[in-house]
Amino acid sequence: MNVVVINASPRKRGNTAKLCKSVVDGAKDNGSDVKYIDLYSYDFKGCMSCFACHLKKNFENPLCFWRDDLKEILKTCLNADSIVLGTPIYYGSISSYAQAFLERLLFAADTYLIDEDGNRVSKIKKEVKTAMIYTMNVPKEMDYFNGEDQLAIMRGYLTAIFGECESLYAYDTKQFKQYSAYVNNMFDPDLKEESEKTQFPKDLKKAYELGQRLSVE
Ligand SMILES: Cc1cc2nc3c(=O)[nH]c(=O)nc-3n(C[C@H](O)[C@H](O)[C@H](O)COP(=O)(O)O)c2cc1C
């Protein structure tokens, strides 16, 4: 199986990257070929609304026509059996790079056609498993998540256009090595330390298992 794992956090060694790398390990251990991508290393835009992908003559082509660094990454994704996108939560939503990537991935593979059953017609003719990984500061109990509806909408489009979309939430992540150096009375450094020791390893394990699951035909 070909698996693409994308870290849409600017931090290459942060929480999201660690979870993404755990997915890579799980997928590799189950025999997959894996490509790991740090999205913030590339220079690209979100959908430019050029509509080249929606022209009749391009009906068979699910690859975004806009030429920038993302084009090769999108090509890799279209050849994959599974696509995993990890993102930190920024103000209740996915990172701007994750959003830009999804706009380009989804819109070029999507159509304005509805079939007899009322479903939108996707240009992707095989089932591609997808997954979203979200990391965030708040503890699970805080249930702040008025962003969840928006996250679910994007997962709905991934499911409709590519295939079933799993999600993995990592709450209560440790943001700073040394909390005492930063302006903060919102997060208890001791609780963050505790969460990193007890909760984060469980999240890493879930990510590893996700990688293994995505590598099964
Ligand atoms: C600009 C910005 C906005 C953030 N907004 C939220 C938020 O709305 N909710 C939350 O729980 N954490 C928020 N965070 C914290 C990050 O989501 C969290 O620390 C995440 O695990 C960071 O991932 P990383 O280590 O991969 O960079 C925010 C962080 C930044 C930099």
The ligand as a Gaussian input file, in Angstrom:
#p B3LYP/6-31G(d) Opt

LIG

0 1
 C       -1.962000      30.459000      16.488000
 C       -2.334000      29.355000      17.462000
 C       -3.662000      29.159000      17.779000
 C       -4.019000      28.106000      18.646000
 N       -5.353000      27.906000      18.923000
 C       -5.708000      26.864000      19.702000
 C       -7.082000      26.592000      19.958000
 O       -7.988000      27.260000      19.478000
 N       -7.380000      25.537000      20.774000
 C       -6.409000      24.746000      21.311000
 O       -6.750000      23.812000      22.028000
 N       -5.104000      24.963000      21.066000
 C       -4.724000      25.987000      20.262000
 N       -3.395000      26.206000      19.979000
 C       -2.385000      25.246000      20.501000
 C       -1.967000      24.183000      19.496000
 O       -3.065000      23.682000      18.755000
 C       -1.339000      22.986000      20.201000
 O       -0.290000      23.407000      21.049000
 C       -0.839000      21.985000      19.190000
 O       -0.604000      20.742000      19.816000
 C        0.456000      22.457000      18.534000
 O        0.884000      21.501000      17.626000
 P        2.430000      21.402000      17.185000
 O        3.213000      21.013000      18.406000
 O        2.434000      20.364000      16.153000
 O        2.816000      22.734000      16.655000
 C       -3.010000      27.265000      19.180000
 C       -1.652000      27.497000      18.847000
 C       -1.314000      28.549000      18.013000
 C        0.156000      28.774000      17.661000

